[in-house]
Amino acid sequence: MSGRLFLAQRVTAAILAFVVAGHLAMIILAERAGLSAGAILARTHHNIWLLAFYAVFVTAAAIHAPIGLRNVLIEWAHWRGRSLDVAMSAFALALLALGLAAAYAVYAA
């Protein structure tokens, strides 16, 4: 793995540690408050801070996951070269696009 990919995965892991903890805290608080899905969506509607939070979450995950999957595929499937890099780039873009679309859908709901 190149130094840049190594650093990118470590930096995104640090970011994910915080956003996953925040996400889990929100889930626990909503569950303890007995909020329904509709009540949660009403609270998230047009909340720019939650949109920004989940945009950071999605972006970090879209960078972190393909790097890890790339390393697994190199080790287990012995897949190397440009085709692997292209496939992981496409996977990263798909994760980013789908995740940001989901975050925006919750924001705009």
Secondary structure, DSSP 8 states (H G I E B T S, - for coil): --HHHHHHHHHHHHHHHHHHHHHHHHHHHHHHTT--HHHHHHHHTT-HHHHHHHHHHHHHHHHHHHHHHHHHIIIII---SHHHHHHHHHHHHHHHHHHHHHHHHHHH-
